[in-house]
Structures are given as C-alpha cells and as structure tokens.
C-alpha cells in the first residue's frame, strides 16, 4: 500500500512540475509576441513621425 501511495505522490509531483514548465513556456512565448508587437508599433510610430515632420 505504501508503494502505491509513493508512486501516486511521485506522479502528482511530476505532473505539477510539467504543468509549471508548460505555463512557463506559454508565458515566454506570449512575452516574445508582445515584444515583437511593441517593436512593430514603435517602428510604425517612428515612420509616421518622420512623415509628419
């Protein structure tokens, strides 16, 4: 019985770790997308500013 509990506990810990890693990967990908969007907006604004003045 202890062995079953130990295996279940180990598996639960592994699943929590994997879920945390998946969240981190998602956050990093999202941060890269927002960073690219911000860079694009900054470049677009700079070009528009040059055309105005």
Buried (B, 14 or more C-beta within 10 A) or exposed (E): EEEEEEEEEEEEEEEEEEEEEEEEEEEEEEEEEEEEEEEEEEEEEEEEEEEEE
